[in-house]
């Protein structure tokens, strides 16, 4: 199996981002992706506040037991 990135025109034409050599016949799985994934505004607004809360020595100590041993 090989994953390739491509765009599909409204008329069904497929444009691969790189040159592809395919056998005469092959099976494919097509996954449609959202062209412009949006991050909810509330996520962006809360990032700084959560960072202040999470990036404290007390938080590091509370989660230390989950860190892998080095």
C-alpha positions, 0 to 999 in steps of 0.5 A: 500500500502507498498513500498519495496526496491529490486533489480532485476537480469537480468533474472527477479529474484527479491531480496527484502532487507527484508523478505516479506510475500505476499498474494498468489496474489497481484498487484505491481507497479515497478519503475526502478531506476538509479543504480548510479545516478551521480551529474553533475561535474558543480553542485559540482564545483558551490556549494562552489561559490553559498554558498558564494553568498547565505550565506550572511546576505543580502540574509537572509534579502531578504528571511525573509518574506518567513520563517514561523512564530515561 
